[in-house]
Amino acid sequence: MPEPLSRGRRLAYALGAPGWQISDRIVVMIGIYFYLPPADTDLVPQVSEEVFLGALTAYGAARLVGGLFDSLADPFVGWGSDRSRSPLGRRRAYLVVGIAPMVLAPVLLFWPPGEPGSTLTFVWLTGLLALYYVFFTVYVAPYLALIPELARSQEQRLSLMMLMAAVGFPILGLYGPGWLLGVQLGRELGLSGTEAVRMVVLVSAGVAFVLCLLPILAVDERRFAHSIPNSMSLGEALGTTLRNRPFLIYLLAQLPFILGINMIGPLVPYLSVVALGRDEGFAGLLSLAGAAPALIGFLVVGRVAGRIGPKRTVIGCVLLLGLLSAALGLLRPDAPGGPDDARNLAIAIAVLGLAGLPLAGFLVVPNVIIGQLVDLDEARTGTNRSAMYFGAQGLLTKWVYAASAALLSYLLLEHGNSREEPDGVLLAGPVAGAFCVLSALLYTCYPEQAVRAEAAAARTHTEAG
């Protein structure tokens, strides 16, 4: 039997999550702001702003290529990690390989070698995104695969996810406004917009590396993880995973949610500059609106999920996020002190503030559902293939993250991202909200009780035999 993790080791493992999430925010949030900045700043668009093939932009095309590499890498990484017999551990060996390039590639994104709008800059962006997402998968899929191996029951997993959320929330909650306030501070120190963004990126990457190093140092799988190596071939392992019908229902519900919610985070600085007539610093303060509600969410989500179940908790969170996102369409762009300014501020603060509640739940609960599915698969096959489940999830969902960025860039460029032409910014919220509501409806089809009952029955039969 594996040893239980000490509190210090659990904390070190949990701190890895905000580390790789900061790395991702550098790419997703700061990246789009750097390459396609609002028209009312001193930043220069780094790639062409033309729309081609009806709905595609240069930035969107680069993200889609990166998403394709990301999706294809997931099952290979999951399969390889599940089969690994490295003395470092089948998960930890991958963390070691992935950490440095996962942190370095986002930094290089902000030093394109070509002129703004040039083919060389587009190739640089596309190539680095592809490289980044491959190594992001190399680190993150095995990291997540450790959750059902370190925590064997649903209660233990909820506890571990609550710890991850408890330590991740203050870090990520401060980072959201922090990078925007950092850009504003850079400007006040005399830096150009480009120099200020690069300063923020360098600091962010250093923090991400330190946090991502902690799980590597703290978790020795040979001592702490329940691990049954998989002997299946890649095709057999992936095929068996994708024949798990409840898993496919779960993934189908995830797709529209990922598409919608990943449009909202990068939208905040555009809302501040375009709709509210303010600057990046105010966008940072606006991001803080969700801090208190998110803290409340983290405090209660474990109890709520324990009482009504992970499935119902996720449905409620996704539905509320959808309705709040749609409410951003009620904004009427105005300048500070203008006739609609107070109304706009009330809407923006209320929406971004209340969104903290369901976001807290969604950061905790979905990985508990994945744990249910891993338990079901282990009961059926006799092997633990948790990394393949995260890999298969990535194969079918990672392209949606890229599609979300492509859709947002299309809305901003085709319908406007300036105070004179704000429709692209105003449309993004309702579009994202519609996808979230669709996701909530699809989640109702996930057979949670049947999954848990079958896994429990199989375990009982195995133990009795």
For each residue, the residues with C-beta under 8 A, 3 or more apart:
1:
2: 150 223 224 225 226
3: 223 224
4: 224
5: 9 10 13 150 219 224
6: 9 10
7: 10 11
8: 11 12 218
9: 5 6 12 13 218 219 224
10: 5 6 7 13 14 160 163
11: 7 8 14 15 163 167
12: 8 9 15 16 214 215 217 218 219
13: 5 9 10 16 146 150 214 215 218 219
14: 10 11 17 160 163 164 166 167 168
15: 11 12 18 19 167 168 171 211 214 215
16: 12 13 19 20 143 211 212 214 215
17: 14 20 21 143 164 167 168
18: 15 21 22 167 168 171 172 175 211
19: 15 16 22 23 207 208 209 210 211 212 213 214
20: 16 17 23 24 102 136 139 140 143 208 212
21: 17 18 24 25 168 172
22: 18 19 25 26 171 172 175 204 207 208 211
23: 19 20 26 27 102 103 106 136 205 208 212
24: 20 21 27 28 136
25: 21 22 28 29 30 172 175 176 179 204 265
26: 22 23 29 30 31 106 107 109 201 204 205 208
27: 23 24 30 31 106 109 129 132
28: 24 25 31 32 262 265 266 401 405
29: 25 26 32 33 179 265 266
30: 25 26 27 33 34 110 179 197 200 201 204
31: 26 27 28 34 35 106 109
32: 28 29 35 36 59 266 405 408 409
33: 29 30 36 37 38 43 197 266 269
34: 30 31 37 43 46 109 110 194 197
35: 31 32 45 46 47 59 125
36: 32 33 45 46 47 49 57 59 409 412 413 417
37: 33 34 41 43 44 45 193
38: 33 41 269 270 273 274 417 418
39: 417 418 419
40: 273 274 418 419
41: 37 38 193 273 280
42: 192 193
43: 33 34 37 193 194 197
44: 37 116 194
45: 35 36 37 48 49 116 117
46: 34 35 36 112 116 117 121 125
47: 35 36 57 58 59 62 116 117 121 122 125
48: 45 57 58 117 122
49: 36 45 57 58 413
50: 57 58 413
51: 54 55 56 57 410 413 414
52: 56 57
53: 56
54: 51
55: 51 407 410 414
56: 51 52 53 60 61 64 406 410
57: 36 47 48 49 50 51 52 60 61 406 409 410 413
58: 47 48 49 50 61 62 122
59: 32 35 36 47 62 63 125 405 406 409
60: 56 57 63 64 405 406 407 409 410
61: 56 57 58 64 65 126 406
62: 47 58 59 65 66 122 125 126 129
63: 59 60 66 67 129 402 405 406 409
64: 56 60 61 67 68 399 402 403 406
65: 61 62 68 69 126 129 130 402
66: 62 63 69 70 126 129 130 132 133 402
67: 63 64 70 71 133 398 399 400 401 402 403
68: 64 65 71 72 130 399 402
69: 65 66 72 73 129 130 131 133 134
70: 66 67 73 74 130 133 134 136 137 394 398 399 401 402
71: 67 68 74 394 395 396 397 398 399
72: 68 69 75 76 395
73: 69 70 76 77 133 134 137 138 394
74: 70 71 77 78 137 141 390 391 392 393 394 395 398
75: 72 78 79 234 238 388 391 392 394 395
76: 72 73 79 80 234 391
77: 73 74 80 81 94 137 138 141 142 387 391
78: 74 75 81 82 141 145 237 385 387 388 389 390 391 392 394
79: 75 76 82 83 230 234 237 238 387 388 391
80: 76 77 83 84 94
81: 77 78 84 90 91 93 94 141 142 145 387
82: 78 79 90 145 229 230 237 383 384 385 386 387 388
83: 79 80 90 229 230 231
84: 80 81 89 90 91 93 94 229
85: 90 229
86: 89 90 92 93
87:
88: 92 93 96
89: 84 86 92 93 219 220 221 222 225 227
90: 81 82 83 84 85 86 93 94 142 221 227 229 387
91: 81 84 94 95 142 143 145 146 149 219 221 225 387
92: 86 88 89 95 96 142 215 216 219 220 221
93: 81 84 86 88 89 90 96 97
94: 77 80 81 84 90 91 97 98 138 139 141 142
95: 91 92 98 99 139 142 143 212 215 216
96: 88 92 93 99 216
97: 93 94 135 138
98: 94 95 101 102 135 136 137 138 139 140
99: 95 96 102 103 139 209 212 213 216
100: 103 104 209
101: 98 104 105 131 132 135
102: 20 23 98 99 105 106 132 135 136 138 139 212
103: 23 99 100 106 107 205 208 209 212
104: 100 101 107 108 205
105: 101 102 108 109 128 131 132 135
106: 23 26 27 31 102 103 109 110 132 201 205
107: 26 103 104 110 111 201 202 205
108: 104 105 111 128
109: 26 27 31 34 105 106 112 124 125 128 129 132
110: 30 34 106 107 197 198 201
111: 107 108 198
112: 46 109 120 121 124 125
113: 120 121 124
114: 118 119 120 121 122 123 124
115: 118 120 121
116: 44 45 46 47 121
117: 45 46 47 48 121
118: 114 115 121 122
119: 114 122 123
120: 112 113 114 115 123 124
121: 46 47 112 113 114 115 116 117 118 124 125
122: 47 48 58 62 114 118 119 125 126
123: 114 119 120 126 127
124: 109 112 113 114 120 121 127 128
125: 35 46 47 59 62 109 112 121 122 128 129
126: 61 62 65 66 122 123 129 130
127: 123 124 130 131
128: 105 108 109 124 125 131 132
129: 27 62 63 65 66 69 109 125 126 132 133
130: 65 66 68 69 70 126 127 133 134
131: 69 101 105 127 128 134 135
132: 27 66 101 102 105 106 109 128 129 135 136
133: 66 67 69 70 73 129 130 136 137 398
134: 69 70 73 130 131 137 138
135: 97 98 101 102 105 131 132 138 139
136: 20 23 24 70 98 102 132 133 139 140
137: 70 73 74 77 98 133 134 140 141 391 394 398
138: 73 77 94 97 98 102 134 135 141 142
139: 20 94 95 98 99 102 135 136 142 143 212
140: 20 98 136 137 143 144 390
141: 74 77 78 81 94 137 138 144 145 387 390 391 394
142: 77 81 90 91 92 94 95 138 139 145 146 387
143: 16 17 20 91 95 139 140 146 215
144: 140 141 147 367 370 386 390
145: 78 81 82 91 141 142 148 149 386 387 389 390
146: 13 91 142 143 149 150 215 219 221 225 386
147: 144 150 151 157 160 161 367 370 371 386
148: 145 151 152 157 370 371 374 375 384 386
149: 91 145 146 221 225 226 227 384 386
150: 2 5 13 146 147 160 219 224 225 226
151: 147 148 156 157 159 160 371
152: 148 156 226
153: 156 157
154: 157 158 310 368 371 372 452
155: 158 159 306
156: 151 152 153 159 160
157: 147 148 151 153 154 160 161 367 368 371
158: 154 155 161 162 302 305 306 364 368
159: 151 155 156 162 163 302
160: 10 14 147 150 151 156 157 163 164
161: 147 157 158 164 165 363 364 365 367 368
162: 158 159 165 166 298 301 302 364
163: 10 11 14 159 160 166 167
164: 14 17 160 161 167 168 363 364
165: 161 162 168 169 298 301 360 363 364
166: 14 162 163 169 298
167: 11 14 15 17 18 163 164 170 171
168: 14 15 17 18 21 164 165 171 172 363
169: 165 166 172 173 294 295 298 360 363
170: 167 173 174
171: 15 18 22 167 168 174 175 211
172: 18 21 22 25 168 169 175 176
173: 169 170 176 288 290 291 294
174: 170 171 177 178
175: 18 22 25 171 172 178 179 204
176: 25 172 173 179 180 265 268 284 287 288
177: 174 180 181 283 284 285 286 287 288
178: 174 175 181 182 284
179: 25 29 30 175 176 182 183 200 204 284
180: 176 177 183 184 268 269 280 281 283 284 287
181: 177 178 184 185 280 281 284 285
182: 178 179 185 186 196 199 200 203
183: 179 180 186 187 193 196 197 200 280 281
184: 180 181 187 188 196 279 280 281 284
185: 181 182 188 189 196 281
186: 182 183 189 191 195 196 197 199 200
187: 183 184 190 191 192 193 196
188: 184 185
189: 185 186 196
190: 187
191: 186 187 195 196 199
192: 42 187 195 196
193: 37 41 42 43 183 187 196 197
194: 34 43 44 197 198
195: 186 191 192 198 199
196: 182 183 184 185 186 187 189 191 192 193 199 200
197: 30 33 34 43 110 183 186 193 194 200 201
198: 110 111 194 195 201 202
199: 182 186 191 195 196 202 203
200: 30 179 182 183 186 196 197 203 204
201: 26 30 106 107 110 197 198 204 205
202: 107 198 199 205 206
203: 182 199 200 206 207
204: 22 25 26 30 175 179 200 201 207 208
205: 23 26 103 104 106 107 201 202 208 209
206: 202 203 209 210
207: 19 22 203 204 210 211
208: 19 20 22 23 26 103 204 205 211 212
209: 19 99 100 103 205 206 212 213
210: 19 206 207 213 214
211: 15 16 18 19 22 171 207 208 214
212: 16 19 20 23 95 99 102 103 139 208 209 215 216
213: 19 99 209 210 216 217
214: 12 13 15 16 19 210 211 217 218
215: 12 13 15 16 92 95 143 146 212 218 219
216: 92 95 96 99 212 213 219
217: 12 213 214
218: 8 9 12 13 214 215
219: 5 9 12 13 89 91 92 146 150 215 216 224 225
220: 89 92 223 224
221: 89 90 91 92 146 149 224 225 227
222: 89 225
223: 2 3 220
224: 2 3 4 5 9 150 219 220 221
225: 2 89 91 146 149 150 219 221 222
226: 2 149 150 152 384
227: 89 90 149 221 384
228: 378 382 383 384
229: 82 83 84 85 90 383
230: 79 82 83 237 383 384 385 388
231: 83 383
232: 236 237 240 383 385
233: 236 237
234: 75 76 79 237 238
235: 238 239
236: 232 233 239 240
237: 78 79 82 230 232 233 234 240 241 385 388
238: 75 79 234 235 241 242 388 391 392 395
239: 235 236 242 243
240: 232 236 237 243 244 377 381 385
241: 237 238 244 247 377 385 388 389 392
242: 238 239 247 248 392
243: 239 240
244: 240 241 247 248 373 376 377
245: 248 249
246: 249 250 373 376 446 447 450 451
247: 241 242 244 250 251 373 389 392
248: 242 244 245 251 252
249: 245 246 252 253 442 445 446 447
250: 246 247 253 254 369 370 373 446
251: 247 248 254 255 392 393 396 397
252: 248 249 255 442 445
253: 249 250 256 257 439 442 443 445 446
254: 250 251 257 258 366 393 397 439
255: 251 252 258 259 396 397 400 439
256: 253 259 260 435 436 438 439 442
257: 253 254 260 261 318 435 436 439
258: 254 255 261 262 397 400 401 404
259: 255 256 262 263 400 403 404 407 432 435
260: 256 257 263 264 321 322 325 404 431 432 433 434 435 436 439
261: 257 258 264 265 321 325 362 432 435 436
262: 28 258 259 265 266 401 404 405
263: 259 260 266 267 404 407 408 428 431 432
264: 260 261 267 268 325 355 428 429 432
265: 25 28 29 176 261 262 268
266: 28 29 32 33 262 263 269 270 405 408
267: 263 264 270 271 328 408 425 428 429
268: 176 180 264 265 271 272 283 286 287 352
269: 33 38 180 266 272 273 280 283
270: 38 266 267 273 274 275 412 417 425 428
271: 267 268 274 275 276 283 286 328 331 348 425
272: 268 269 275 276 278 279 280 282 283 286
273: 38 40 41 269 270 276 277 278 279 280 283 419
274: 38 40 270 271 333 417 418 419 422 425
275: 270 271 272 331 332 333 334 344 348 422 425 426
276: 271 272 273 282 286 331 333 334 336 341 344 345 348
277: 273 333 334 335 336 338 341 419
278: 272 273 281 282 283 336
279: 184 272 273 282 283
280: 41 180 181 183 184 269 272 273 283 284
281: 180 181 183 184 185 278 284 285
282: 272 276 278 279 285 286
283: 177 180 268 269 271 272 273 278 279 280 286 287
284: 176 177 178 179 180 181 184 280 281 287 288
285: 177 181 281 282 288
286: 177 268 271 272 276 282 283 289 348 349 352
287: 176 177 180 268 283 284 290 352
288: 173 176 177 284 285 291
289: 286 348 349 352 353 356
290: 173 287 293 294 352 353 354 355 356 359
291: 173 288 294 295 356
292: 295 296 353 356
293: 290 296 297 353 354 355 356 357 360
294: 169 173 290 291 297 298 356 357 359 360
295: 169 291 292 298 299 356 360
296: 292 293 299 300 356 357 360
297: 293 294 300 301 356 357 358 359 360 361
298: 162 165 166 169 294 295 301 360 364
299: 295 296
300: 296 297 303 304
301: 162 165 297 298 304 305 313 360 361 364 365
302: 158 159 162 305 306 364
303: 300 306 307
304: 300 301 307 308 313 361
305: 158 301 302 308 309 310 313 361 364 365 368
306: 155 158 302 303
307: 303 304
308: 304 305 312 313
309: 305 312 313 448
310: 154 305 313 314 365 366 368 369 372 448
311: 314 315 369 443 446 448
312: 308 309 315 316
313: 301 304 305 308 309 310 316 317 361 365
314: 310 311 317 318 361 362 365 366 369 443
315: 311 312 318 319 440 443 444
316: 312 313 319 320 358 361
317: 313 314 320 321 357 358 359 361 362 365
318: 257 314 315 321 322 358 362 436 439 440 443
319: 315 316 322 323 436 437 440
320: 316 317 323 324 354 357 358
321: 260 261 317 318 324 325 355 358 359 362 433 436
322: 260 318 319 325 326 432 433 434 435 436 437 439 440
323: 319 320 326 327 433 437
324: 320 321 327 328 351 354 355 358 433
325: 260 261 264 321 322 328 351 355 429 430 432 433 436
326: 322 323 329 429 430 432 433 434 437
327: 323 324 330 347 350 351 429 433
328: 267 271 324 325 331 347 348 351 426 428 429 430 433
329: 326 426 427 429 430 433
330: 327 347
331: 271 275 276 328 344 347 348 426 429
332: 275 340 343 344
333: 274 275 276 277 340 344 419 422 426
334: 275 276 277 338 339 340 341 344
335: 277 338 341
336: 276 277 278 341
337: 341
338: 277 334 335 341
339: 334
340: 332 333 334 343 344
341: 276 277 334 335 336 337 338 344 345
342: 345 346
343: 332 340 346 347
344: 275 276 331 332 333 334 340 341 347 348
345: 276 341 342 348 349
346: 342 343 349 350
347: 327 328 330 331 343 344 350 351
348: 271 275 276 286 289 328 331 344 345 351 352
349: 286 289 345 346 352 353
350: 327 346 347 353 354
351: 324 325 327 328 347 348 354 355 429
352: 268 286 287 289 290 348 349 355 356
353: 289 290 292 293 349 350 356
354: 290 293 320 324 350 351 357
355: 264 290 293 321 324 325 351 352 358 359
356: 289 290 291 292 293 294 295 296 297 352 353 359 360
357: 293 294 296 297 317 320 354 360 361
358: 297 316 317 318 320 321 324 355 361 362
359: 290 294 297 317 321 355 356 362 363
360: 165 169 293 294 295 296 297 298 301 356 357 363 364
361: 297 301 304 305 313 314 316 317 357 358 364 365
362: 261 314 317 318 321 358 359 365 366
363: 161 164 165 168 169 359 360
364: 158 161 162 164 165 298 301 302 305 360 361 367 368
365: 161 301 305 310 313 314 317 361 362 368 369
366: 254 310 314 362 369 370
367: 144 147 157 161 364 370 371
368: 154 157 158 161 305 310 364 365 371 372
369: 250 310 311 314 365 366 372 373 446 448
370: 144 147 148 250 366 367 373 374 386 389 390 393
371: 147 148 151 154 157 367 368 374 375
372: 154 310 368 369 375 376 448 451 452 455
373: 244 246 247 250 369 370 376 377 389 451
374: 148 370 371 377 378 384 385 386 389
375: 148 371 372 378 379 452 455 459
376: 244 246 372 373 379 380 451 454 455 458
377: 240 241 244 373 374 380 381 385 389
378: 228 374 375 381 382 383 384 385 455
379: 375 376 454 455 457 458 459 462
380: 376 377 458
381: 240 377 378 385
382: 228 378
383: 82 228 229 230 231 232 378
384: 82 148 149 226 227 228 230 374 378
385: 78 82 230 232 237 240 241 374 377 378 381 388 389
386: 82 144 145 146 147 148 149 370 374 389 390
387: 77 78 79 81 82 90 91 141 142 145 390 391
388: 75 78 79 82 230 237 238 241 385 391 392
389: 78 145 241 247 370 373 374 377 385 386 392 393
390: 74 78 140 141 144 145 370 386 387 393 394
391: 74 75 76 77 78 79 137 141 238 387 388 394 395
392: 74 75 78 238 241 242 247 251 388 389 395 396
393: 74 251 254 370 389 390 396 397
394: 70 71 73 74 75 78 137 141 390 391 397 398
395: 71 72 74 75 238 391 392 398
396: 71 251 255 392 393
397: 71 251 254 255 258 393 394 400 401
398: 67 70 71 74 133 137 394 395 401 402
399: 64 67 68 70 71 402 403
400: 67 255 258 259 397 403 404
401: 28 67 70 258 262 397 398 404 405
402: 63 64 65 66 67 68 70 398 399 405 406
403: 64 67 259 399 400 406 407
404: 258 259 260 262 263 400 401 407 408
405: 28 32 59 60 63 262 266 401 402 408 409
406: 56 57 59 60 61 63 64 402 403 409 410
407: 55 60 259 263 403 404 410 411 431
408: 32 263 266 267 404 405 411 412 428
409: 32 36 57 59 60 63 405 406 412 413
410: 51 55 56 57 60 406 407 413 414
411: 407 408 414 415 424 425 427 428 431
412: 36 270 408 409 415 416 417 424 425 428
413: 36 49 50 51 57 409 410 417 424
414: 51 55 410 411 424
415: 411 412 421 423 424 427
416: 412 420 421 422 423 424 425
417: 36 38 39 270 274 412 413 421 422 424 425
418: 38 39 40 274 421 422
419: 39 40 273 274 277 333 422
420: 416
421: 415 416 417 418 424
422: 274 275 333 416 417 418 419 425 426
423: 415 416 426 427
424: 411 412 413 414 415 416 417 421 427 428
425: 267 270 271 274 275 411 412 416 417 422 428
426: 275 328 329 331 333 422 423 429
427: 329 411 415 423 424 430 431
428: 263 264 267 270 328 408 411 412 424 425 431 432
429: 264 267 325 326 327 328 329 331 351 426 432 433
430: 325 326 328 329 427 433 434
431: 260 263 407 411 427 428 434 435
432: 259 260 261 263 264 322 325 326 428 429 435 436
433: 260 321 322 323 324 325 326 327 328 329 429 430 436 437
434: 260 322 326 430 431 437 438
435: 256 257 259 260 261 322 431 432 438 439
436: 256 257 260 261 318 319 321 322 325 432 433 439 440
437: 319 322 323 326 433 434 440 441
438: 256 434 435 441 442
439: 253 254 255 256 257 260 318 322 435 436 442 443
440: 315 318 319 322 436 437 443 444
441: 437 438 444
442: 249 252 253 256 438 439 445
443: 253 311 314 315 318 439 440 446
444: 315 440 441
445: 249 252 253 442
446: 246 249 250 253 311 369 443
447: 246 249 450 451
448: 309 310 311 369 372 451 452
449: 452 453
450: 246 447 453 454
451: 246 372 373 376 447 448 454 455
452: 154 372 375 448 449 455 456
453: 449 450 456 457
454: 376 379 450 451 457 458
455: 372 375 376 378 379 451 452 458 459
456: 452 453 459 460
457: 379 453 454 460 461
458: 376 379 380 454 455 461 462
459: 375 379 455 456 462 463
460: 456 457 463 464
461: 457 458 464 465
462: 379 458 459 465
463: 459 460
464: 460 461
465: 461 462
